[in-house]
């Protein structure tokens, strides 16, 4: 068979990964805002002696790097979308960036606990008024950043589904949310220190914030690693695929593999046994479009 004749049976593995995602532009804006606020908070924390404020600034430093990773992942995925070296496209770059960001976030949480414990043992004088002003500004910046990242996407097609499964965007959002949390804790600690003389609350809030941040990062590590390790899709999605193919009484699915290959998109390998077998494309056509199975391989056997 000539190449021209076989061309219609082939399909690419781009799966819309070459399109600029809404998350890319939003992440760029947040990277710039976070970098500026990072410099201000670190400088203010050192100048005014606030561990909570310094922790927030260092937190932002790690998040600036992590958000940078997220931004690079978007750009690299878009530019390599048509690269044939990637068997199922470049969708997993997104999850890899999310995983790397989560590990970085976890490392920062450990560093924050260490520094906070040291400040509990060796307390420093704090300039509460100046530190409070910077902490409030930091909270505002973080709030605006979180709103930008989670604002309604304007992508076409399956935009909402892709946004929901975008580990890269979720990692960026968690980093900003963690920044907002440390800003709130810093404000509470500084107010308690100023009005009630509870200076010990400043480093204690650093420990509380670190524990919450560690919990978020571990959750994202688990979720993104499932994609990186080709974890089987959830039972509901598997059941939907199986039921869609087994509607005719003579058809049975004997083997089913369904795994995520990018934000909200899946690949499948399906073995079907039937008394009256049909062409593989028939069984592919039975899979509901809403399941976003963009690449399916079907093996059909006649029941003896």
N, C-alpha and C positions, 0 to 999 in steps of 0.2 A: 504494500500500500504506500502511495506517495506521501511525502511530508505534508503537502498541501491538503490532502484528504484527511490526514490524521489530526490536523491542527484543531479541528472543531471539537475533538475529544479531550483536548488539553485545557487546563486553566492555570492561571498564575496563583501565587501564594502571597500576594500583596495584602489582600483582605482589608483594604482601606487604610493600611498602616502608613501610606505615603501622604495622607492628608494631615494638615496641621490641626492638632487637637485644641479644643478650647482651653485645656489645662496648661498648654505650653505658654501661651501669652500671659495667662494669670500668674503662672509660676514666675515668669520673668519680672513682672511688676513686684511681686512679693519678695523676690531675691534682693532687689534694689532697696526696698523699704527696710527689710530685715538687716541688711549690711550697714545701713546708715545708723539704725537704732542700736545695733551691736556696739559700734564704736562709742556712741554716746554713753551707753550703760556701763561698759567696762571702764571707761575713763571716770565716770561719776562714782562707780563703786570703789575704785582705788582712791579717789580724791576724798570721798566722804566716809570711808570706812565701813560700808554696808556689805556684809557677806551676802545677804539676800539679793541685793541689787547687782553685786558682782557675779553671783551665780546666774542671775537672769541674763546678764551680758554675755557670760561665757556660754550659757545655754544658746543664746542667739548666734554666737560664733559657730558652734557646732551645727546649728540649723542653717546658717548661711551656706556652709559647705554642703550639707545634705540637700538643700534646695537647689544648689548648683548642680549636684549629681542628678536630681530630677530633671532639671532643664536640659542638661547634656543628653540624658536618656531620650527625651522627646525628639531632640534634633537628630541624634544618631539613628533612632528608629525610622524617622521619616526619610532620611537620606539613604538608608540601607534597605528600604522596604522591598525593592525589586531585586536585591542581591540573591542569586540562586544558591549561594552557599548555605543559606538558612532553609532547612527542609520544610518547615511549616511557617515561614515568615519570621518577622522580628518582634512579635508580640511579647515574648518573654523578657526582652530587654527592659520593658516596663516593670515587670515583677522583680527582676534582678536589681534595678535601681531602688525599688521599694524595700527590698531585703537589705541592701547595703545601708540605706538611710536608717532603717530600724536598728541595725547593729551599732551604727554610730550613735544613735540616740541612747541605746542601752549603755554604751561605754561612757557617755556623758553622765548618765544617772549615777554610775559608780563613782566617777570623779567628784560629782557634786556631794555625795554622801561623805566621802573622805575629807573634803575641804570643810564641810559643815561641822563634822565631828571635831576637827582641829580648832575651829572657831569657838566651839562650845568649851573646849579645854583652855584655849588662849584667846579670850574675848578682846575685841578692839573697840575704841570709842567710835560712835557713829554720828554723823551730821544729819540728823533726822529730816529737817525741813527740806534741804536740797535733795536728799535721796528720795523723799516722797514725790517731789515734783517730777523727777526723772522716771520713777516707777509708774506714775500715772500716765505720763506720755507714752511709755513703753506699752502699757496695757491698751491704750487707744490704738497704737500702731498694730498691735497683735490682733485686736478685734477687727480692724479694717482688713487686715491681711486674710483672716479666716473667712470673712464675708466674701472677699474677692475670689478665694479658692473654691468656695462652696456655692457661689452664685449660679443661677440657672444656666446651663450650657445652651449654646445656640447651634450645636452641630446638627447635621442632617442625618436621616436614616435612624440608626440605633444609638444615637448620641447618649441618651439617658442610660442605656444598658452598659455602654462602654465606660461612661463616667463612674458608674457604680462599681465596676470591676477594675478600675484604674488604680492599681496598687501604688503607682508612682504619685498620682495626685493625692491618694489617701495618705501616703507617707508625708507629703508636703503639708497636708492639712493637719496631721497629728503633730508635726514639728511646731507649727504655728500655734496649735491649741496648747501644746506643752509650754510654749513661751508665754501664752496668755495666763496659764495657771501659775507659773512662777512669778509673773508680775502681780497677780492677785495676792499670792502668799507673801511676796515682798512688801506690798502695801499694808497688809494686815500686821505683819511683824514690825514694820516701822512705826505704825500707829500705836501698837501696844508698847513698843519701846519708848516712844516719845511721851505718851500720856500716863502709862502705868509703870514705867521703869523696868519692863520685862524685856531687857536686851537679849536674853537667852532665846527668845522666840525667833530672832532673826536667823541664826543658824539652824534652829529646829525646823523652821518652815522650809529650809533648803533640803532637809532630810525627807520631810513629808512629800514635797514636790518630786524629789528623785524617785521615791517609791511608786508614785502614780505614773510618772513618765516611764519607768521600767515596765510597769504592767501593760501600758499601751504598746510599747515597742515589742514586747514578747508576743502580743496578739498579732501584730503585723508580721513578725518573723514567721509565725506558724502559718498564717494565711498565704503569704507570698511563697514560702518554701513548698507548699502543696502544689503550686503551679510549676515551680522550677523542677520538682521531682516527678512531674506527670502523675500527680495523685488522681485517682478515679473520681469522676464527678459525683455530686451528691445523689442520694438514692431517688429523690423525686425526679431529677432530670433523667436518670437512667431508666426509671419506670416509664416516663413519658415517651422516650425513644422506643423502648421495648413494646409498649402497648400500641404505638402508632404502626409498627411493622407487623404485629401479630393479630391485627384485626381479622384478616381472613383466617378461617379455622385451620387451613392447611399449612400455614406458615408459622414457624417457631424460631426464635432467636436462641442459638445455642452458645454464642460467645459474644460479649459486648464490652468494648473498651471505649470510654468517653473521657476526654481530658481537655483541660483549658490550654490554649496555645496563644492567648493574648487577651486583652481587656474585653471580657464579655463574649469571646468567640471560642468555639470548640472544634476538635477533630474527633472522628469516630472510626473504629474498626468493628465491623459487624459480620457475624457468621449466621446465615439463615439456612434452615433445612425445610423443604416443602414437598408435598405430594405433587404440586403443580408449579414448579419453579419458574420464575420470570427473570427478566434481565435485571442486573444490579441497579440500573438507573431507575427502575420502577420502585424498588425499595427505598432508594434515596429520596424519591419524590414524596414518599409517605411521611418523612420526618418533618414535623411542624417547623415553619420558618422562624417562629418565635424562640426556638431553642438555640438559634445562632450556630448551628453545626455547619461550618463553612467548608470543611474537608471531610468527606466520608468515603471509606473503602468498604465495599460489600462483597462477601464471598457467599455464593449460593450453591447448595448441594441438594440433589434429589433424594427424598427419603426412600430407602430401600424397603 
